[in-house]
Amino acid sequence: MKTVLKALKVIVLTIVTFGLYGAYWIFVNMFADDEVPDRDDPQKAARNAQDTITLTWLHFLNR
């Protein structure tokens, strides 16, 4: 019984931790600077990918 409770505790804490980190990540990416003059093309592409992922999650959460 103790093993099951420990496993459930780990699962719940993992969900909470990733949920908090995910919320932080979305919040940071929503208000990040898009126009940084010294970015090269791979960095711009990575920023666009982060924007796309952020918008996808926000759309999913607003369903």
GIGIUR-V314402 format. One record per residue. N is the residue number from 1. RES is the residue in one letter. SS is DSSP state (alpha for helix, beta for strand, coil for the rest). PHI is phi as a letter, one per 40 degrees, with the letter a starting at -180 (none if undefined). D_FIRST is the distance of its C-alpha to the first C-alpha in whole Angstrom. Layout:
# GIGIUR-V314402
n	res	ss	phi	d_first
N	RES	SS	PHI	D_FIRST
N	RES	SS	PHI	D_FIRST
This chain:
# GIGIUR-V314402
n	res	ss	phi	d_first
1	M	coil	none	0
2	K	alpha	c	4
3	T	alpha	c	5
4	V	alpha	c	5
5	L	alpha	c	6
6	K	alpha	c	9
7	A	alpha	c	10
8	L	alpha	c	11
9	K	alpha	c	12
10	V	alpha	c	14
11	I	alpha	c	16
12	V	alpha	c	17
13	L	alpha	c	18
14	T	alpha	c	20
15	I	alpha	c	21
16	V	alpha	c	23
17	T	alpha	c	24
18	F	alpha	c	26
19	G	alpha	c	27
20	L	alpha	c	29
21	Y	alpha	c	30
22	G	alpha	c	32
23	A	alpha	c	33
24	Y	alpha	c	35
25	W	alpha	c	36
26	I	alpha	c	37
27	F	alpha	c	39
28	V	alpha	c	41
29	N	alpha	c	42
30	M	alpha	c	43
31	F	coil	b	46
32	A	coil	c	46
33	D	coil	c	50
34	D	coil	c	51
35	E	coil	b	55
36	V	coil	b	55
37	P	coil	c	58
38	D	coil	c	57
39	R	coil	c	54
40	D	coil	c	55
41	D	alpha	c	54
42	P	alpha	c	51
43	Q	alpha	c	50
44	K	alpha	c	51
45	A	alpha	c	49
46	A	alpha	c	46
47	R	alpha	c	47
48	N	alpha	c	47
49	A	alpha	c	44
50	Q	alpha	c	42
51	D	alpha	c	44
52	T	alpha	c	43
53	I	alpha	c	40
54	T	alpha	c	40
55	L	alpha	c	42
56	T	alpha	c	40
57	W	alpha	c	37
58	L	alpha	c	38
59	H	alpha	c	40
60	F	alpha	c	36
61	L	alpha	c	35
62	N	coil	c	38
63	R	coil	c	38
